[in-house]
Amino acid sequence: MPSGQRARAQAAAITPGRPSSADESAPAVPMDRVMALFGGHRLSPAQRRIAQYMIDHLTEAAFLSITELAERVGVSQPSVTRFATSLGYSGFPALREALQPIALSAVARAPGTREEIRRNELQAAIDAEIANLEHLRRLVADPGRILDVGSQLATSVPLTILGLRISVSLAEYFAYAARRIHPDVRLVTRGGSVAYDALLQSREAGGTWVLAFAMPRHAHETLSAIRAARRAGLRIALITDLTLGPLVEEADVTLTAGTGSRLVFDSYAAPGVLAASVLQAMADANPERTQLRLEGYEQAADQHQFFLDD
């Protein structure tokens, strides 16, 4: 989020129920004013649905009752109330009061405002991801930590990759690629005793490291699995969006990349690039093994015609 919008969002939460500078300091463009109210907060997927509906139907949603809004979005009335309080308002009526002058200005502005807001919100989501990538670029200006993590993971045989719930996709991507350059990669995507059993087996087989992915919303079962891995004697490398908290405290090393949170569901451009960077570091840590395994895979791919001809 641009720094000006973040500042306005923080100012909006100073006095619950009546943001302190909603009219004086808000931008002239209605979409920017709405985003100043909604931005800078960690919202659940259900709350993002409410926010997206209010963005897409601003001139209507700002005058709906809580019952009508809940029905339009397909959520419960308490969900709407929690959404309003999560933004720093005393309740939905206070949020609606803040939105109504913005909605009226949108009506006066142009008949195509709704389409403009929708289009610009998608652009804003991409802009937020670009900012995450820029931050990651500054982080890897000194690639020492990533190179060290890649080297450590490369020596762990087997190597366990852990990703639960929404983090499964990143873990599966990493494990799929890592198997091309590492002789024994084990993927854990289920929590509870299933994860604990897999972690114990990995340690007993000689494994020393687990690479865990933890993206929001961060699950209790991820923390439990990481603690189980530590009890089993495994070391933990963590890729997450967090810089503090119990997950970070349990990890031996943490690599942080921001997630995009402007849409209903998070996007993972920066964590994906960070994961690919760790894979590169693993490959570089043992170039002879990497080359042999990649050549062997290409031979198998040609023999069994895994891929369409270019």
Wavefront OBJ file of the C-alpha trace (Angstrom):
o trace
v 0.000 0.000 0.000
v 1.319 3.483 -0.791
v 2.588 5.224 2.316
v -0.011 7.996 2.062
v -2.879 5.522 2.022
v -1.359 3.576 4.927
v -1.093 6.731 6.966
v -4.707 7.609 6.247
v -5.818 4.095 7.175
v -3.955 4.300 10.470
v -5.442 7.709 11.160
v -8.900 6.338 10.430
v -8.549 3.854 13.290
v -7.563 6.384 15.967
v -11.130 7.033 17.126
v -13.387 3.983 16.614
v -16.686 4.978 15.107
v -15.542 8.327 13.701
v -12.170 8.389 11.899
v -10.321 11.585 12.651
v -9.473 12.809 9.162
v -11.762 11.006 6.763
v -12.878 14.189 5.025
v -9.943 16.581 5.392
v -7.041 14.336 4.338
v -8.708 11.727 2.109
v -7.803 11.744 -1.576
v -10.149 13.288 -4.083
v -10.686 10.069 -6.080
v -13.489 7.996 -4.483
v -11.678 4.685 -4.971
v -8.619 6.040 -3.153
v -10.804 7.250 -0.304
v -12.432 3.837 0.045
v -9.071 2.091 -0.013
v -7.824 4.489 2.680
v -10.604 3.139 4.908
v -10.108 -0.532 4.041
v -6.350 -0.680 3.533
v -3.686 -1.516 6.082
v -5.748 -4.199 7.852
v -5.367 -7.990 7.825
v -8.804 -9.183 6.717
v -10.118 -12.722 6.530
v -11.401 -14.017 3.160
v -15.004 -13.427 4.281
v -14.157 -9.863 5.293
v -12.432 -9.279 1.963
v -15.614 -10.390 0.219
v -17.499 -7.723 2.132
v -14.875 -5.119 1.279
v -14.870 -6.096 -2.393
v -18.655 -5.908 -2.576
v -18.633 -2.454 -1.021
v -15.948 -1.339 -3.478
v -17.773 -2.754 -6.498
v -21.192 -1.434 -5.379
v -20.120 1.625 -3.414
v -22.991 3.933 -4.302
v -25.516 1.262 -3.281
v -23.723 -0.493 -0.415
v -23.149 2.725 1.522
v -26.909 3.055 2.068
v -27.823 -0.585 2.808
v -28.821 -1.869 6.216
v -26.620 -4.476 7.851
v -29.225 -7.118 7.022
v -29.371 -6.126 3.375
v -25.581 -6.013 3.032
v -25.165 -9.414 4.668
v -27.719 -10.917 2.282
v -26.100 -9.332 -0.799
v -22.628 -10.577 0.118
v -23.796 -13.952 1.425
v -22.392 -13.632 4.944
v -23.890 -13.366 8.410
v -24.753 -10.083 10.096
v -22.135 -10.706 12.821
v -19.555 -11.068 10.037
v -20.437 -7.567 8.816
v -20.152 -6.207 12.353
v -16.749 -7.880 12.848
v -15.625 -6.435 9.511
v -16.520 -2.910 10.630
v -14.849 -3.278 14.032
v -11.717 -4.756 12.434
v -11.380 -1.455 10.549
v -11.555 0.489 13.807
v -15.230 1.478 13.788
v -17.684 1.003 16.637
v -19.982 -0.960 14.342
v -21.468 -1.095 10.869
v -23.515 2.126 11.212
v -20.309 4.079 11.888
v -18.609 2.537 8.848
v -21.655 3.270 6.702
v -21.623 6.884 7.892
v -18.003 7.188 6.752
v -18.783 5.644 3.356
v -21.858 7.689 2.479
v -20.123 10.992 1.584
v -17.631 9.038 -0.512
v -20.491 7.292 -2.303
v -22.201 10.595 -3.001
v -19.003 12.027 -4.463
v -18.706 8.927 -6.653
v -22.219 9.501 -8.005
v -21.343 13.083 -8.854
v -18.085 12.088 -10.431
v -19.144 9.843 -13.328
v -21.583 7.050 -14.219
v -18.703 4.636 -14.877
v -17.138 4.933 -11.423
v -17.906 1.347 -10.406
v -16.000 -0.077 -13.357
v -13.154 2.351 -12.715
v -12.936 1.283 -9.070
v -12.940 -2.405 -9.988
v -10.254 -1.920 -12.632
v -8.089 0.248 -10.402
v -8.408 -2.161 -7.473
v -6.942 -4.953 -9.587
v -4.141 -2.628 -10.598
v -3.621 -1.709 -6.944
v -3.318 -5.404 -6.075
v -0.599 -5.781 -8.696
v 1.106 -2.619 -7.457
v 1.154 -4.091 -3.941
v 2.823 -7.244 -5.260
v 5.393 -5.158 -7.118
v 6.169 -3.454 -3.803
v 6.618 -6.873 -2.178
v 9.019 -7.882 -4.934
v 10.940 -4.629 -4.578
v 11.339 -5.326 -0.875
v 12.547 -8.853 -1.642
v 14.992 -7.449 -4.181
v 16.515 -5.256 -1.487
v 16.635 -8.233 0.857
v 18.658 -10.373 -1.564
v 21.142 -7.581 -2.295
v 23.169 -9.574 0.230
v 22.320 -13.175 -0.717
v 24.378 -14.719 2.081
v 21.458 -15.998 4.176
v 19.673 -17.553 1.207
v 22.887 -19.201 0.004
v 23.512 -20.575 3.479
v 19.966 -21.933 3.803
v 20.191 -23.542 0.363
v 23.491 -25.174 1.286
v 22.077 -26.566 4.534
v 18.960 -27.924 2.838
v 21.034 -29.536 0.104
v 22.962 -31.592 2.665
v 19.855 -32.898 4.436
v 18.996 -36.356 3.082
v 16.091 -36.784 3.252
v 14.847 -33.212 3.038
v 11.322 -32.590 4.330
v 9.098 -29.844 2.916
v 6.151 -28.811 5.085
v 3.140 -26.785 3.941
v -0.368 -27.005 5.382
v -3.682 -25.462 4.320
v -3.137 -22.477 1.993
v 0.643 -23.037 2.071
v 0.310 -26.417 0.333
v 0.703 -24.885 -3.128
v 4.080 -23.314 -2.323
v 5.303 -26.487 -0.625
v 4.239 -28.634 -3.591
v 5.998 -26.322 -6.040
v 9.194 -26.405 -4.016
v 9.131 -30.179 -3.530
v 8.399 -30.828 -7.226
v 11.403 -28.756 -8.304
v 13.691 -29.913 -5.488
v 13.236 -33.551 -6.506
v 15.011 -32.731 -9.762
v 18.204 -31.780 -7.922
v 17.967 -33.656 -4.572
v 17.888 -37.442 -4.087
v 15.235 -37.664 -1.352
v 12.582 -34.992 -0.901
v 9.577 -35.727 1.329
v 6.468 -33.560 1.207
v 4.168 -33.122 4.216
v 0.827 -31.460 3.491
v -1.330 -32.945 6.258
v -1.145 -31.929 9.892
v -1.696 -33.766 13.130
v -0.312 -37.241 13.743
v 0.215 -37.761 9.998
v 2.720 -34.909 9.944
v 4.366 -36.053 13.151
v 4.804 -39.577 11.787
v 6.358 -38.274 8.554
v 8.725 -36.001 10.470
v 9.858 -38.837 12.747
v 10.513 -41.063 9.739
v 12.522 -38.335 8.066
v 14.696 -37.855 11.131
v 15.220 -41.591 11.604
v 16.281 -41.826 7.952
v 19.029 -39.265 8.553
v 17.299 -36.004 7.680
v 18.482 -32.877 9.471
v 16.326 -30.042 8.061
v 12.690 -29.177 7.387
v 11.716 -26.317 5.089
v 8.321 -25.017 6.225
v 6.014 -22.600 4.436
v 3.616 -20.548 6.563
v 1.389 -18.095 4.721
v -1.612 -16.276 6.205
v -3.915 -17.211 7.708
v -1.331 -18.959 9.866
v -2.633 -22.261 11.192
v -2.212 -23.715 14.671
v -1.420 -27.062 13.063
v 1.573 -25.519 11.277
v 2.989 -24.385 14.603
v 2.299 -27.824 16.088
v 4.079 -29.554 13.190
v 7.104 -27.268 13.501
v 7.299 -27.964 17.216
v 7.007 -31.698 16.516
v 9.873 -31.435 14.027
v 12.009 -29.695 16.625
v 11.223 -32.357 19.232
v 12.254 -34.991 16.696
v 15.647 -33.297 16.369
v 15.138 -31.571 13.032
v 16.185 -27.995 12.307
v 13.638 -25.616 10.801
v 13.976 -23.187 7.895
v 10.828 -21.075 7.557
v 9.519 -19.097 4.584
v 6.731 -16.800 5.746
v 5.398 -13.253 5.659
v 6.023 -12.844 9.385
v 8.925 -11.196 11.169
v 7.718 -11.910 14.723
v 5.569 -14.444 16.516
v 5.636 -18.081 17.671
v 6.330 -19.529 14.212
v 9.416 -17.354 13.809
v 10.518 -18.121 17.374
v 10.463 -21.863 16.680
v 12.472 -21.620 13.444
v 16.260 -21.821 13.246
v 16.255 -19.449 10.283
v 13.442 -17.371 8.785
v 13.225 -15.911 5.290
v 10.480 -13.319 4.947
v 8.507 -12.223 1.876
v 5.302 -10.197 1.850
v 2.033 -11.549 0.500
v -0.491 -9.650 -1.603
v -3.612 -9.032 0.457
v -5.625 -6.649 -1.720
v -7.863 -9.349 -3.239
v -10.257 -11.819 -1.619
v -7.449 -14.393 -1.400
v -3.762 -13.674 -0.865
v -1.319 -13.811 -3.755
v 2.241 -15.062 -3.421
v 4.489 -13.460 -6.021
v 7.286 -12.615 -3.569
v 7.182 -15.905 -1.599
v 7.250 -17.765 -4.919
v 10.357 -15.903 -6.075
v 11.960 -16.433 -2.668
v 11.256 -20.175 -2.901
v 12.816 -20.280 -6.376
v 15.865 -18.429 -5.014
v 16.336 -21.057 -2.304
v 16.068 -23.763 -4.970
v 18.783 -21.978 -6.931
v 20.958 -21.874 -3.823
v 20.413 -25.621 -3.311
v 21.406 -26.310 -6.904
v 24.539 -24.185 -6.614
v 25.547 -25.822 -3.320
v 26.194 -29.161 -5.040
v 26.696 -28.425 -8.760
v 27.935 -31.894 -9.703
v 24.922 -33.645 -8.200
v 22.633 -31.025 -9.688
v 24.035 -31.518 -13.173
v 23.858 -35.318 -12.998
v 20.299 -35.330 -11.735
v 19.082 -32.764 -14.271
v 20.685 -34.672 -17.139
v 19.172 -37.917 -15.891
v 15.756 -36.318 -15.654
v 15.969 -34.934 -19.178
v 16.889 -38.374 -20.487
v 13.880 -39.895 -18.722
v 11.640 -37.117 -19.992
v 12.765 -37.755 -23.579
v 12.459 -41.524 -23.236
v 8.941 -41.436 -21.804
v 7.798 -38.335 -23.721
v 6.746 -36.389 -20.646
v 6.291 -33.154 -22.533
v 4.870 -31.893 -25.803
v 7.406 -31.094 -28.492
v 8.312 -27.420 -28.748
l 1 2 3 4 5 6 7 8 9 10 11 12 13 14 15 16 17 18 19 20 21 22 23 24 25 26 27 28 29 30 31 32 33 34 35 36 37 38 39 40 41 42 43 44 45 46 47 48 49 50 51 52 53 54 55 56 57 58 59 60 61 62 63 64 65 66 67 68 69 70 71 72 73 74 75 76 77 78 79 80 81 82 83 84 85 86 87 88 89 90 91 92 93 94 95 96 97 98 99 100 101 102 103 104 105 106 107 108 109 110 111 112 113 114 115 116 117 118 119 120 121 122 123 124 125 126 127 128 129 130 131 132 133 134 135 136 137 138 139 140 141 142 143 144 145 146 147 148 149 150 151 152 153 154 155 156 157 158 159 160 161 162 163 164 165 166 167 168 169 170 171 172 173 174 175 176 177 178 179 180 181 182 183 184 185 186 187 188 189 190 191 192 193 194 195 196 197 198 199 200 201 202 203 204 205 206 207 208 209 210 211 212 213 214 215 216 217 218 219 220 221 222 223 224 225 226 227 228 229 230 231 232 233 234 235 236 237 238 239 240 241 242 243 244 245 246 247 248 249 250 251 252 253 254 255 256 257 258 259 260 261 262 263 264 265 266 267 268 269 270 271 272 273 274 275 276 277 278 279 280 281 282 283 284 285 286 287 288 289 290 291 292 293 294 295 296 297 298 299 300 301 302 303 304 305 306 307 308 309 310
